[in-house]
Amino acid sequence: MDRPTATRHPDHPALHRNTLQQVLPKGLTLDRPRQDRILDVAFTTGDPLKLTRLFGITEQTAMRYVGTAYPERTAKPR
């Protein structure tokens, strides 16, 4: 689900990060589930441009996720 789809669905309105933090157990953050989701999309698509658009991350961060998902695609130092 991308951002436009998430914000348009009438049965599932978008939630603000602060709203979710209030209902989570103390000490639990949303960072790990978000990282897992980004990595899942990196494994599925292997497309850094999609990651930048979908999650609002930088090109460098997207390339790190794709490099983690597909290490054989990264340049190896000689």
mmCIF file of the N, C-alpha and C atoms, coordinates in Angstrom:
data_MODEL
# 
_entry.id   MODEL 
# 
loop_
_atom_site.group_PDB 
_atom_site.id 
_atom_site.type_symbol 
_atom_site.label_atom_id 
_atom_site.label_alt_id 
_atom_site.label_comp_id 
_atom_site.label_asym_id 
_atom_site.label_entity_id 
_atom_site.label_seq_id 
_atom_site.pdbx_PDB_ins_code 
_atom_site.Cartn_x 
_atom_site.Cartn_y 
_atom_site.Cartn_z 
_atom_site.occupancy 
_atom_site.B_iso_or_equiv 
_atom_site.pdbx_formal_charge 
_atom_site.auth_seq_id 
_atom_site.auth_comp_id 
_atom_site.auth_asym_id 
_atom_site.auth_atom_id 
_atom_site.pdbx_PDB_model_num 
ATOM 1   N N  . MET A 1 1  ? 0.853   -1.170 0.000  1.00 0.00 ? 1  MET A N  1 
ATOM 2   C CA . MET A 1 1  ? 0.000   0.000  0.000  1.00 0.00 ? 1  MET A CA 1 
ATOM 3   C C  . MET A 1 1  ? 0.895   1.227  0.000  1.00 0.00 ? 1  MET A C  1 
ATOM 4   N N  . ASP A 1 2  ? 0.645   2.139  -0.877 1.00 0.00 ? 2  ASP A N  1 
ATOM 5   C CA . ASP A 1 2  ? 1.458   3.346  -0.914 1.00 0.00 ? 2  ASP A CA 1 
ATOM 6   C C  . ASP A 1 2  ? 0.743   4.477  -0.177 1.00 0.00 ? 2  ASP A C  1 
ATOM 7   N N  . ARG A 1 3  ? 1.408   5.598  -0.066 1.00 0.00 ? 3  ARG A N  1 
ATOM 8   C CA . ARG A 1 3  ? 0.837   6.715  0.687  1.00 0.00 ? 3  ARG A CA 1 
ATOM 9   C C  . ARG A 1 3  ? -0.519  7.175  0.167  1.00 0.00 ? 3  ARG A C  1 
ATOM 10  N N  . PRO A 1 4  ? -0.667  7.399  -1.155 1.00 0.00 ? 4  PRO A N  1 
ATOM 11  C CA . PRO A 1 4  ? -1.990  7.837  -1.631 1.00 0.00 ? 4  PRO A CA 1 
ATOM 12  C C  . PRO A 1 4  ? -3.099  6.842  -1.315 1.00 0.00 ? 4  PRO A C  1 
ATOM 13  N N  . THR A 1 5  ? -2.823  5.557  -1.444 1.00 0.00 ? 5  THR A N  1 
ATOM 14  C CA . THR A 1 5  ? -3.835  4.553  -1.135 1.00 0.00 ? 5  THR A CA 1 
ATOM 15  C C  . THR A 1 5  ? -4.171  4.579  0.345  1.00 0.00 ? 5  THR A C  1 
ATOM 16  N N  . ALA A 1 6  ? -3.156  4.712  1.174  1.00 0.00 ? 6  ALA A N  1 
ATOM 17  C CA . ALA A 1 6  ? -3.371  4.714  2.620  1.00 0.00 ? 6  ALA A CA 1 
ATOM 18  C C  . ALA A 1 6  ? -4.215  5.900  3.061  1.00 0.00 ? 6  ALA A C  1 
ATOM 19  N N  . THR A 1 7  ? -4.055  7.024  2.425  1.00 0.00 ? 7  THR A N  1 
ATOM 20  C CA . THR A 1 7  ? -4.793  8.213  2.849  1.00 0.00 ? 7  THR A CA 1 
ATOM 21  C C  . THR A 1 7  ? -6.190  8.286  2.241  1.00 0.00 ? 7  THR A C  1 
ATOM 22  N N  . ARG A 1 8  ? -6.465  7.516  1.206  1.00 0.00 ? 8  ARG A N  1 
ATOM 23  C CA . ARG A 1 8  ? -7.770  7.600  0.550  1.00 0.00 ? 8  ARG A CA 1 
ATOM 24  C C  . ARG A 1 8  ? -8.769  6.568  1.035  1.00 0.00 ? 8  ARG A C  1 
ATOM 25  N N  . HIS A 1 9  ? -8.337  5.552  1.722  1.00 0.00 ? 9  HIS A N  1 
ATOM 26  C CA . HIS A 1 9  ? -9.239  4.467  2.087  1.00 0.00 ? 9  HIS A CA 1 
ATOM 27  C C  . HIS A 1 9  ? -10.157 4.913  3.225  1.00 0.00 ? 9  HIS A C  1 
ATOM 28  N N  . PRO A 1 10 ? -11.474 5.016  2.988  1.00 0.00 ? 10 PRO A N  1 
ATOM 29  C CA . PRO A 1 10 ? -12.386 5.545  4.005  1.00 0.00 ? 10 PRO A CA 1 
ATOM 30  C C  . PRO A 1 10 ? -12.531 4.647  5.237  1.00 0.00 ? 10 PRO A C  1 
ATOM 31  N N  . ASP A 1 11 ? -12.372 3.344  5.072  1.00 0.00 ? 11 ASP A N  1 
ATOM 32  C CA . ASP A 1 11 ? -12.508 2.435  6.214  1.00 0.00 ? 11 ASP A CA 1 
ATOM 33  C C  . ASP A 1 11 ? -11.249 2.359  7.070  1.00 0.00 ? 11 ASP A C  1 
ATOM 34  N N  . HIS A 1 12 ? -10.126 2.824  6.534  1.00 0.00 ? 12 HIS A N  1 
ATOM 35  C CA . HIS A 1 12 ? -8.855  2.760  7.242  1.00 0.00 ? 12 HIS A CA 1 
ATOM 36  C C  . HIS A 1 12 ? -8.138  4.099  7.116  1.00 0.00 ? 12 HIS A C  1 
ATOM 37  N N  . PRO A 1 13 ? -8.553  5.096  7.874  1.00 0.00 ? 13 PRO A N  1 
ATOM 38  C CA . PRO A 1 13 ? -7.912  6.401  7.753  1.00 0.00 ? 13 PRO A CA 1 
ATOM 39  C C  . PRO A 1 13 ? -6.456  6.341  8.223  1.00 0.00 ? 13 PRO A C  1 
ATOM 40  N N  . ALA A 1 14 ? -5.642  7.214  7.691  1.00 0.00 ? 14 ALA A N  1 
ATOM 41  C CA . ALA A 1 14 ? -4.236  7.286  8.082  1.00 0.00 ? 14 ALA A CA 1 
ATOM 42  C C  . ALA A 1 14 ? -4.133  7.707  9.546  1.00 0.00 ? 14 ALA A C  1 
ATOM 43  N N  . LEU A 1 15 ? -3.146  7.148  10.217 1.00 0.00 ? 15 LEU A N  1 
ATOM 44  C CA . LEU A 1 15 ? -2.908  7.491  11.619 1.00 0.00 ? 15 LEU A CA 1 
ATOM 45  C C  . LEU A 1 15 ? -1.599  8.240  11.737 1.00 0.00 ? 15 LEU A C  1 
ATOM 46  N N  . HIS A 1 16 ? -1.583  9.207  12.616 1.00 0.00 ? 16 HIS A N  1 
ATOM 47  C CA . HIS A 1 16 ? -0.356  9.942  12.876 1.00 0.00 ? 16 HIS A CA 1 
ATOM 48  C C  . HIS A 1 16 ? 0.540   9.103  13.767 1.00 0.00 ? 16 HIS A C  1 
ATOM 49  N N  . ARG A 1 17 ? 1.827   9.252  13.593 1.00 0.00 ? 17 ARG A N  1 
ATOM 50  C CA . ARG A 1 17 ? 2.805   8.494  14.376 1.00 0.00 ? 17 ARG A CA 1 
ATOM 51  C C  . ARG A 1 17 ? 2.586   8.669  15.882 1.00 0.00 ? 17 ARG A C  1 
ATOM 52  N N  . ASN A 1 18 ? 2.263   9.884  16.314 1.00 0.00 ? 18 ASN A N  1 
ATOM 53  C CA . ASN A 1 18 ? 2.048   10.136 17.744 1.00 0.00 ? 18 ASN A CA 1 
ATOM 54  C C  . ASN A 1 18 ? 0.848   9.351  18.284 1.00 0.00 ? 18 ASN A C  1 
ATOM 55  N N  . THR A 1 19 ? -0.178  9.190  17.468 1.00 0.00 ? 19 THR A N  1 
ATOM 56  C CA . THR A 1 19 ? -1.351  8.420  17.884 1.00 0.00 ? 19 THR A CA 1 
ATOM 57  C C  . THR A 1 19 ? -0.958  6.972  18.132 1.00 0.00 ? 19 THR A C  1 
ATOM 58  N N  . LEU A 1 20 ? -0.182  6.421  17.235 1.00 0.00 ? 20 LEU A N  1 
ATOM 59  C CA . LEU A 1 20 ? 0.250   5.039  17.403 1.00 0.00 ? 20 LEU A CA 1 
ATOM 60  C C  . LEU A 1 20 ? 1.174   4.881  18.609 1.00 0.00 ? 20 LEU A C  1 
ATOM 61  N N  . GLN A 1 21 ? 2.041   5.849  18.853 1.00 0.00 ? 21 GLN A N  1 
ATOM 62  C CA . GLN A 1 21 ? 2.957   5.776  19.995 1.00 0.00 ? 21 GLN A CA 1 
ATOM 63  C C  . GLN A 1 21 ? 2.186   5.742  21.311 1.00 0.00 ? 21 GLN A C  1 
ATOM 64  N N  . GLN A 1 22 ? 1.045   6.397  21.364 1.00 0.00 ? 22 GLN A N  1 
ATOM 65  C CA . GLN A 1 22 ? 0.259   6.446  22.602 1.00 0.00 ? 22 GLN A CA 1 
ATOM 66  C C  . GLN A 1 22 ? -0.342  5.085  22.953 1.00 0.00 ? 22 GLN A C  1 
ATOM 67  N N  . VAL A 1 23 ? -0.611  4.249  21.969 1.00 0.00 ? 23 VAL A N  1 
ATOM 68  C CA . VAL A 1 23 ? -1.239  2.959  22.246 1.00 0.00 ? 23 VAL A CA 1 
ATOM 69  C C  . VAL A 1 23 ? -0.227  1.812  22.359 1.00 0.00 ? 23 VAL A C  1 
ATOM 70  N N  . LEU A 1 24 ? 1.031   2.064  21.988 1.00 0.00 ? 24 LEU A N  1 
ATOM 71  C CA . LEU A 1 24 ? 2.049   1.031  22.099 1.00 0.00 ? 24 LEU A CA 1 
ATOM 72  C C  . LEU A 1 24 ? 2.519   0.881  23.538 1.00 0.00 ? 24 LEU A C  1 
ATOM 73  N N  . PRO A 1 25 ? 2.925   -0.318 23.917 1.00 0.00 ? 25 PRO A N  1 
ATOM 74  C CA . PRO A 1 25 ? 3.495   -0.498 25.251 1.00 0.00 ? 25 PRO A CA 1 
ATOM 75  C C  . PRO A 1 25 ? 4.736   0.381  25.434 1.00 0.00 ? 25 PRO A C  1 
ATOM 76  N N  . LYS A 1 26 ? 4.971   0.792  26.664 1.00 0.00 ? 26 LYS A N  1 
ATOM 77  C CA . LYS A 1 26 ? 6.108   1.674  26.955 1.00 0.00 ? 26 LYS A CA 1 
ATOM 78  C C  . LYS A 1 26 ? 7.414   0.994  26.524 1.00 0.00 ? 26 LYS A C  1 
ATOM 79  N N  . GLY A 1 27 ? 8.250   1.744  25.838 1.00 0.00 ? 27 GLY A N  1 
ATOM 80  C CA . GLY A 1 27 ? 9.531   1.240  25.379 1.00 0.00 ? 27 GLY A CA 1 
ATOM 81  C C  . GLY A 1 27 ? 9.509   0.653  23.980 1.00 0.00 ? 27 GLY A C  1 
ATOM 82  N N  . LEU A 1 28 ? 8.338   0.395  23.447 1.00 0.00 ? 28 LEU A N  1 
ATOM 83  C CA . LEU A 1 28 ? 8.227   -0.144 22.098 1.00 0.00 ? 28 LEU A CA 1 
ATOM 84  C C  . LEU A 1 28 ? 8.087   1.014  21.123 1.00 0.00 ? 28 LEU A C  1 
ATOM 85  N N  . THR A 1 29 ? 8.870   0.983  20.053 1.00 0.00 ? 29 THR A N  1 
ATOM 86  C CA . THR A 1 29 ? 8.799   2.059  19.054 1.00 0.00 ? 29 THR A CA 1 
ATOM 87  C C  . THR A 1 29 ? 8.360   1.492  17.712 1.00 0.00 ? 29 THR A C  1 
ATOM 88  N N  . LEU A 1 30 ? 8.052   2.382  16.808 1.00 0.00 ? 30 LEU A N  1 
ATOM 89  C CA . LEU A 1 30 ? 7.631   1.982  15.464 1.00 0.00 ? 30 LEU A CA 1 
ATOM 90  C C  . LEU A 1 30 ? 8.809   1.883  14.500 1.00 0.00 ? 30 LEU A C  1 
ATOM 91  N N  . ASP A 1 31 ? 10.005  2.176  14.978 1.00 0.00 ? 31 ASP A N  1 
ATOM 92  C CA . ASP A 1 31 ? 11.163  2.163  14.094 1.00 0.00 ? 31 ASP A CA 1 
ATOM 93  C C  . ASP A 1 31 ? 11.445  0.778  13.525 1.00 0.00 ? 31 ASP A C  1 
ATOM 94  N N  . ARG A 1 32 ? 11.439  -0.230 14.365 1.00 0.00 ? 32 ARG A N  1 
ATOM 95  C CA . ARG A 1 32 ? 11.762  -1.584 13.898 1.00 0.00 ? 32 ARG A CA 1 
ATOM 96  C C  . ARG A 1 32 ? 10.724  -2.109 12.901 1.00 0.00 ? 32 ARG A C  1 
ATOM 97  N N  . PRO A 1 33 ? 9.427   -1.990 13.175 1.00 0.00 ? 33 PRO A N  1 
ATOM 98  C CA . PRO A 1 33 ? 8.454   -2.446 12.153 1.00 0.00 ? 33 PRO A CA 1 
ATOM 99  C C  . PRO A 1 33 ? 8.594   -1.684 10.836 1.00 0.00 ? 33 PRO A C  1 
ATOM 100 N N  . ARG A 1 34 ? 8.926   -0.401 10.902 1.00 0.00 ? 34 ARG A N  1 
ATOM 101 C CA . ARG A 1 34 ? 9.100   0.388  9.676  1.00 0.00 ? 34 ARG A CA 1 
ATOM 102 C C  . ARG A 1 34 ? 10.317  -0.111 8.905  1.00 0.00 ? 34 ARG A C  1 
ATOM 103 N N  . GLN A 1 35 ? 11.417  -0.345 9.604  1.00 0.00 ? 35 GLN A N  1 
ATOM 104 C CA . GLN A 1 35 ? 12.615  -0.868 8.950  1.00 0.00 ? 35 GLN A CA 1 
ATOM 105 C C  . GLN A 1 35 ? 12.336  -2.229 8.312  1.00 0.00 ? 35 GLN A C  1 
ATOM 106 N N  . ASP A 1 36 ? 11.607  -3.068 9.024  1.00 0.00 ? 36 ASP A N  1 
ATOM 107 C CA . ASP A 1 36 ? 11.259  -4.379 8.480  1.00 0.00 ? 36 ASP A CA 1 
ATOM 108 C C  . ASP A 1 36 ? 10.410  -4.254 7.223  1.00 0.00 ? 36 ASP A C  1 
ATOM 109 N N  . ARG A 1 37 ? 9.490   -3.318 7.224  1.00 0.00 ? 37 ARG A N  1 
ATOM 110 C CA . ARG A 1 37 ? 8.621   -3.104 6.060  1.00 0.00 ? 37 ARG A CA 1 
ATOM 111 C C  . ARG A 1 37 ? 9.431   -2.597 4.869  1.00 0.00 ? 37 ARG A C  1 
ATOM 112 N N  . ILE A 1 38 ? 10.344  -1.671 5.124  1.00 0.00 ? 38 ILE A N  1 
ATOM 113 C CA . ILE A 1 38 ? 11.190  -1.152 4.040  1.00 0.00 ? 38 ILE A CA 1 
ATOM 114 C C  . ILE A 1 38 ? 12.035  -2.285 3.465  1.00 0.00 ? 38 ILE A C  1 
ATOM 115 N N  . LEU A 1 39 ? 12.615  -3.101 4.337  1.00 0.00 ? 39 LEU A N  1 
ATOM 116 C CA . LEU A 1 39 ? 13.438  -4.214 3.866  1.00 0.00 ? 39 LEU A CA 1 
ATOM 117 C C  . LEU A 1 39 ? 12.602  -5.229 3.083  1.00 0.00 ? 39 LEU A C  1 
ATOM 118 N N  . ASP A 1 40 ? 11.381  -5.459 3.516  1.00 0.00 ? 40 ASP A N  1 
ATOM 119 C CA . ASP A 1 40 ? 10.491  -6.370 2.796  1.00 0.00 ? 40 ASP A CA 1 
ATOM 120 C C  . ASP A 1 40 ? 10.218  -5.871 1.378  1.00 0.00 ? 40 ASP A C  1 
ATOM 121 N N  . VAL A 1 41 ? 9.965   -4.580 1.237  1.00 0.00 ? 41 VAL A N  1 
ATOM 122 C CA . VAL A 1 41 ? 9.725   -4.010 -0.097 1.00 0.00 ? 41 VAL A CA 1 
ATOM 123 C C  . VAL A 1 41 ? 11.012  -4.066 -0.920 1.00 0.00 ? 41 VAL A C  1 
ATOM 124 N N  . ALA A 1 42 ? 12.163  -3.863 -0.272 1.00 0.00 ? 42 ALA A N  1 
ATOM 125 C CA . ALA A 1 42 ? 13.446  -3.963 -0.985 1.00 0.00 ? 42 ALA A CA 1 
ATOM 126 C C  . ALA A 1 42 ? 13.643  -5.378 -1.522 1.00 0.00 ? 42 ALA A C  1 
ATOM 127 N N  . PHE A 1 43 ? 13.322  -6.398 -0.712 1.00 0.00 ? 43 PHE A N  1 
ATOM 128 C CA . PHE A 1 43 ? 13.418  -7.779 -1.175 1.00 0.00 ? 43 PHE A CA 1 
ATOM 129 C C  . PHE A 1 43 ? 12.437  -8.051 -2.312 1.00 0.00 ? 43 PHE A C  1 
ATOM 130 N N  . THR A 1 44 ? 11.248  -7.512 -2.206 1.00 0.00 ? 44 THR A N  1 
ATOM 131 C CA . THR A 1 44 ? 10.203  -7.775 -3.195 1.00 0.00 ? 44 THR A CA 1 
ATOM 132 C C  . THR A 1 44 ? 10.495  -7.112 -4.529 1.00 0.00 ? 44 THR A C  1 
ATOM 133 N N  . THR A 1 45 ? 10.909  -5.841 -4.490 1.00 0.00 ? 45 THR A N  1 
ATOM 134 C CA . THR A 1 45 ? 11.060  -5.090 -5.735 1.00 0.00 ? 45 THR A CA 1 
ATOM 135 C C  . THR A 1 45 ? 12.502  -4.900 -6.170 1.00 0.00 ? 45 THR A C  1 
ATOM 136 N N  . GLY A 1 46 ? 13.403  -4.722 -5.211 1.00 0.00 ? 46 GLY A N  1 
ATOM 137 C CA . GLY A 1 46 ? 14.790  -4.413 -5.552 1.00 0.00 ? 46 GLY A CA 1 
ATOM 138 C C  . GLY A 1 46 ? 14.938  -3.054 -6.198 1.00 0.00 ? 46 GLY A C  1 
ATOM 139 N N  . ASP A 1 47 ? 13.958  -2.197 -6.029 1.00 0.00 ? 47 ASP A N  1 
ATOM 140 C CA . ASP A 1 47 ? 13.916  -0.896 -6.706 1.00 0.00 ? 47 ASP A CA 1 
ATOM 141 C C  . ASP A 1 47 ? 14.121  0.240  -5.705 1.00 0.00 ? 47 ASP A C  1 
ATOM 142 N N  . PRO A 1 48 ? 15.313  0.862  -5.701 1.00 0.00 ? 48 PRO A N  1 
ATOM 143 C CA . PRO A 1 48 ? 15.550  1.951  -4.750 1.00 0.00 ? 48 PRO A CA 1 
ATOM 144 C C  . PRO A 1 48 ? 14.649  3.166  -4.989 1.00 0.00 ? 48 PRO A C  1 
ATOM 145 N N  . LEU A 1 49 ? 14.284  3.421  -6.230 1.00 0.00 ? 49 LEU A N  1 
ATOM 146 C CA . LEU A 1 49 ? 13.400  4.557  -6.512 1.00 0.00 ? 49 LEU A CA 1 
ATOM 147 C C  . LEU A 1 49 ? 12.036  4.353  -5.861 1.00 0.00 ? 49 LEU A C  1 
ATOM 148 N N  . LYS A 1 50 ? 11.532  3.144  -5.919 1.00 0.00 ? 50 LYS A N  1 
ATOM 149 C CA . LYS A 1 50 ? 10.250  2.845  -5.277 1.00 0.00 ? 50 LYS A CA 1 
ATOM 150 C C  . LYS A 1 50 ? 10.343  3.076  -3.767 1.00 0.00 ? 50 LYS A C  1 
ATOM 151 N N  . LEU A 1 51 ? 11.454  2.668  -3.176 1.00 0.00 ? 51 LEU A N  1 
ATOM 152 C CA . LEU A 1 51 ? 11.647  2.861  -1.730 1.00 0.00 ? 51 LEU A CA 1 
ATOM 153 C C  . LEU A 1 51 ? 11.657  4.342  -1.365 1.00 0.00 ? 51 LEU A C  1 
ATOM 154 N N  . THR A 1 52 ? 12.346  5.159  -2.169 1.00 0.00 ? 52 THR A N  1 
ATOM 155 C CA . THR A 1 52 ? 12.404  6.587  -1.861 1.00 0.00 ? 52 THR A CA 1 
ATOM 156 C C  . THR A 1 52 ? 11.024  7.225  -1.959 1.00 0.00 ? 52 THR A C  1 
ATOM 157 N N  . ARG A 1 53 ? 10.270  6.831  -2.961 1.00 0.00 ? 53 ARG A N  1 
ATOM 158 C CA . ARG A 1 53 ? 8.930   7.410  -3.136 1.00 0.00 ? 53 ARG A CA 1 
ATOM 159 C C  . ARG A 1 53 ? 7.937   6.907  -2.101 1.00 0.00 ? 53 ARG A C  1 
ATOM 160 N N  . LEU A 1 54 ? 7.997   5.633  -1.802 1.00 0.00 ? 54 LEU A N  1 
ATOM 161 C CA . LEU A 1 54 ? 7.028   5.021  -0.897 1.00 0.00 ? 54 LEU A CA 1 
ATOM 162 C C  . LEU A 1 54 ? 7.261   5.403  0.560  1.00 0.00 ? 54 LEU A C  1 
ATOM 163 N N  . PHE A 1 55 ? 8.538   5.438  0.963  1.00 0.00 ? 55 PHE A N  1 
ATOM 164 C CA . PHE A 1 55 ? 8.840   5.655  2.373  1.00 0.00 ? 55 PHE A CA 1 
ATOM 165 C C  . PHE A 1 55 ? 9.460   7.017  2.677  1.00 0.00 ? 55 PHE A C  1 
ATOM 166 N N  . GLY A 1 56 ? 9.750   7.807  1.645  1.00 0.00 ? 56 GLY A N  1 
ATOM 167 C CA . GLY A 1 56 ? 10.317  9.133  1.880  1.00 0.00 ? 56 GLY A CA 1 
ATOM 168 C C  . GLY A 1 56 ? 11.729  9.079  2.443  1.00 0.00 ? 56 GLY A C  1 
ATOM 169 N N  . ILE A 1 57 ? 12.498  8.068  2.028  1.00 0.00 ? 57 ILE A N  1 
ATOM 170 C CA . ILE A 1 57 ? 13.880  7.960  2.491  1.00 0.00 ? 57 ILE A CA 1 
ATOM 171 C C  . ILE A 1 57 ? 14.812  8.486  1.408  1.00 0.00 ? 57 ILE A C  1 
ATOM 172 N N  . THR A 1 58 ? 16.054  8.755  1.776  1.00 0.00 ? 58 THR A N  1 
ATOM 173 C CA . THR A 1 58 ? 17.015  9.280  0.809  1.00 0.00 ? 58 THR A CA 1 
ATOM 174 C C  . THR A 1 58 ? 17.469  8.186  -0.147 1.00 0.00 ? 58 THR A C  1 
ATOM 175 N N  . GLU A 1 59 ? 18.094  8.604  -1.239 1.00 0.00 ? 59 GLU A N  1 
ATOM 176 C CA . GLU A 1 59 ? 18.618  7.649  -2.216 1.00 0.00 ? 59 GLU A CA 1 
ATOM 177 C C  . GLU A 1 59 ? 19.671  6.743  -1.581 1.00 0.00 ? 59 GLU A C  1 
ATOM 178 N N  . GLN A 1 60 ? 20.523  7.328  -0.749 1.00 0.00 ? 60 GLN A N  1 
ATOM 179 C CA . GLN A 1 60 ? 21.581  6.555  -0.107 1.00 0.00 ? 60 GLN A CA 1 
ATOM 180 C C  . GLN A 1 60 ? 20.989  5.482  0.818  1.00 0.00 ? 60 GLN A C  1 
ATOM 181 N N  . THR A 1 61 ? 19.975  5.852  1.573  1.00 0.00 ? 61 THR A N  1 
ATOM 182 C CA . THR A 1 61 ? 19.331  4.898  2.468  1.00 0.00 ? 61 THR A CA 1 
ATOM 183 C C  . THR A 1 61 ? 18.653  3.792  1.665  1.00 0.00 ? 61 THR A C  1 
ATOM 184 N N  . ALA A 1 62 ? 17.983  4.167  0.589  1.00 0.00 ? 62 ALA A N  1 
ATOM 185 C CA . ALA A 1 62 ? 17.326  3.178  -0.267 1.00 0.00 ? 62 ALA A CA 1 
ATOM 186 C C  . ALA A 1 62 ? 18.346  2.205  -0.849 1.00 0.00 ? 62 ALA A C  1 
ATOM 187 N N  . MET A 1 63 ? 19.493  2.704  -1.256 1.00 0.00 ? 63 MET A N  1 
ATOM 188 C CA . MET A 1 63 ? 20.530  1.844  -1.807 1.00 0.00 ? 63 MET A CA 1 
ATOM 189 C C  . MET A 1 63 ? 21.085  0.888  -0.753 1.00 0.00 ? 63 MET A C  1 
ATOM 190 N N  . ARG A 1 64 ? 21.167  1.336  0.499  1.00 0.00 ? 64 ARG A N  1 
ATOM 191 C CA . ARG A 1 64 ? 21.615  0.445  1.572  1.00 0.00 ? 64 ARG A CA 1 
ATOM 192 C C  . ARG A 1 64 ? 20.621  -0.704 1.770  1.00 0.00 ? 64 ARG A C  1 
ATOM 193 N N  . TYR A 1 65 ? 19.332  -0.388 1.737  1.00 0.00 ? 65 TYR A N  1 
ATOM 194 C CA . TYR A 1 65 ? 18.320  -1.436 1.884  1.00 0.00 ? 65 TYR A CA 1 
ATOM 195 C C  . TYR A 1 65 ? 18.387  -2.431 0.716  1.00 0.00 ? 65 TYR A C  1 
ATOM 196 N N  . VAL A 1 66 ? 18.511  -1.926 -0.500 1.00 0.00 ? 66 VAL A N  1 
ATOM 197 C CA . VAL A 1 66 ? 18.598  -2.807 -1.662 1.00 0.00 ? 66 VAL A CA 1 
ATOM 198 C C  . VAL A 1 66 ? 19.890  -3.625 -1.600 1.00 0.00 ? 66 VAL A C  1 
ATOM 199 N N  . GLY A 1 67 ? 20.979  -3.007 -1.150 1.00 0.00 ? 67 GLY A N  1 
ATOM 200 C CA . GLY A 1 67 ? 22.237  -3.731 -0.997 1.00 0.00 ? 67 GLY A CA 1 
ATOM 201 C C  . GLY A 1 67 ? 22.151  -4.831 0.039  1.00 0.00 ? 67 GLY A C  1 
ATOM 202 N N  . THR A 1 68 ? 21.366  -4.603 1.081  1.00 0.00 ? 68 THR A N  1 
ATOM 203 C CA . THR A 1 68 ? 21.153  -5.631 2.092  1.00 0.00 ? 68 THR A CA 1 
ATOM 204 C C  . THR A 1 68 ? 20.295  -6.762 1.524  1.00 0.00 ? 68 THR A C  1 
ATOM 205 N N  . ALA A 1 69 ? 19.290  -6.395 0.768  1.00 0.00 ? 69 ALA A N  1 
ATOM 206 C CA . ALA A 1 69 ? 18.394  -7.398 0.186  1.00 0.00 ? 69 ALA A CA 1 
ATOM 207 C C  . ALA A 1 69 ? 19.075  -8.190 -0.930 1.00 0.00 ? 69 ALA A C  1 
ATOM 208 N N  . TYR A 1 70 ? 19.912  -7.527 -1.704 1.00 0.00 ? 70 TYR A N  1 
ATOM 209 C CA . TYR A 1 70 ? 20.584  -8.153 -2.845 1.00 0.00 ? 70 TYR A CA 1 
ATOM 210 C C  . TYR A 1 70 ? 22.071  -7.816 -2.814 1.00 0.00 ? 70 TYR A C  1 
ATOM 211 N N  . PRO A 1 71 ? 22.836  -8.449 -1.934 1.00 0.00 ? 71 PRO A N  1 
ATOM 212 C CA . PRO A 1 71 ? 24.259  -8.117 -1.833 1.00 0.00 ? 71 PRO A CA 1 
ATOM 213 C C  . PRO A 1 71 ? 25.033  -8.395 -3.120 1.00 0.00 ? 71 PRO A C  1 
ATOM 214 N N  . GLU A 1 72 ? 24.548  -9.310 -3.940 1.00 0.00 ? 72 GLU A N  1 
ATOM 215 C CA . GLU A 1 72 ? 25.255  -9.605 -5.188 1.00 0.00 ? 72 GLU A CA 1 
ATOM 216 C C  . GLU A 1 72 ? 25.180  -8.452 -6.190 1.00 0.00 ? 72 GLU A C  1 
ATOM 217 N N  . ARG A 1 73 ? 24.282  -7.518 -5.971 1.00 0.00 ? 73 ARG A N  1 
ATOM 218 C CA . ARG A 1 73 ? 24.151  -6.361 -6.879 1.00 0.00 ? 73 ARG A CA 1 
ATOM 219 C C  . ARG A 1 73 ? 25.090  -5.223 -6.523 1.00 0.00 ? 73 ARG A C  1 
ATOM 220 N N  . THR A 1 74 ? 25.717  -5.277 -5.387 1.00 0.00 ? 74 THR A N  1 
ATOM 221 C CA . THR A 1 74 ? 26.595  -4.184 -4.970 1.00 0.00 ? 74 THR A CA 1 
ATOM 222 C C  . THR A 1 74 ? 27.986  -4.382 -5.550 1.00 0.00 ? 74 THR A C  1 
ATOM 223 N N  . ALA A 1 75 ? 28.639  -3.282 -5.826 1.00 0.00 ? 75 ALA A N  1 
ATOM 224 C CA . ALA A 1 75 ? 29.997  -3.347 -6.352 1.00 0.00 ? 75 ALA A CA 1 
ATOM 225 C C  . ALA A 1 75 ? 30.945  -3.792 -5.230 1.00 0.00 ? 75 ALA A C  1 
ATOM 226 N N  . LYS A 1 76 ? 31.824  -4.690 -5.567 1.00 0.00 ? 76 LYS A N  1 
ATOM 227 C CA . LYS A 1 76 ? 32.788  -5.172 -4.590 1.00 0.00 ? 76 LYS A CA 1 
ATOM 228 C C  . LYS A 1 76 ? 34.118  -4.451 -4.805 1.00 0.00 ? 76 LYS A C  1 
ATOM 229 N N  . PRO A 1 77 ? 34.741  -3.985 -3.706 1.00 0.00 ? 77 PRO A N  1 
ATOM 230 C CA . PRO A 1 77 ? 36.043  -3.308 -3.865 1.00 0.00 ? 77 PRO A CA 1 
ATOM 231 C C  . PRO A 1 77 ? 37.096  -4.288 -4.411 1.00 0.00 ? 77 PRO A C  1 
ATOM 232 N N  . ARG A 1 78 ? 37.991  -3.758 -5.207 1.00 0.00 ? 78 ARG A N  1 
ATOM 233 C CA . ARG A 1 78 ? 39.047  -4.609 -5.810 1.00 0.00 ? 78 ARG A CA 1 
ATOM 234 C C  . ARG A 1 78 ? 40.328  -4.470 -5.070 1.00 0.00 ? 78 ARG A C  1 
# 
